[in-house]
Amino acid sequence: KLKIMTILVATLFNRFLEGGALFMSLILICLLVSIFFTVKSILNLKTNNEVSTKMLKHISDSGTLGLALGVMSAFLGLITAFDVLEASGAAEPAIIAGGLKVALLSPLFGLFTFSVSKLAILIIRIIQK
């Protein structure tokens, strides 16, 4: 069981680095900020509903920022890949497939961040009513 977890963590970490450490780190920060505001909102549900409602905006903004960073990273990665293809003059399918795979990792993580934030908002709104 421990070996399976180790392999899973190593695989996720490798995918994280493949997606580009800078943008993946920024998206991770957006995810953590969304989680922080979600917890803060849930803790304030009973005591201060106004603060809880304000946190919904922060959760939404951080999730949207994570998605936008993922899309921007993908476009920058694709532009870089096309520059390399143009300079080399060789368009081998393996190189193109590898470049597309890497270009899609950050938007996928950004979409995950966005989905987590939207799910958190949905749950908090249900609890508020």
C-alpha positions, 0 to 999 in steps of 0.5 A, a space after each residue: 500500500 505504501 509503495 503504491 502511494 509512493 509511486 502515485 506521489 512520484 508520478 504526480 510530482 513528475 507531471 507537475 514538473 513537466 507542466 512547467 514549475 513556474 506556472 504549475 506553482 502559481 496555479 498551486 498557490 491559487 488552489 491553496 488560496 481557494 482552499 484557505 478562503 473555503 475553510 475561512 468561509 465555512 468557519 464564519 458561516 455560523 458567526 458572521 454570514 457577511 464575511 462568509 459571503 465575501 469569501 465566496 468572491 475570493 474563492 471564485 477569483 482565485 479559481 478563475 485566476 488558476 484557470 487563466 494561468 493554466 491557459 496562458 501557460 499552454 499558449 506560451 508552451 505551444 508558441 515555444 514548441 512551434 518556435 523549436 519546430 520552425 528552427 529545426 525544420 523537422 516535424 516528427 510526430 513524437 516531438 509534436 505529441 510530447 510538446 502537446 502533452 506538456 502543453 496540456 498539463 497546466 490547463 488541466 491543473 488550472 481546470 482542476 483548481 477552477 472546478 474545486 473552487 466552484 464546487 466549494 462555492 456550491 457547497 457553501 451556498 447550499 449550507 448557507 440556505 
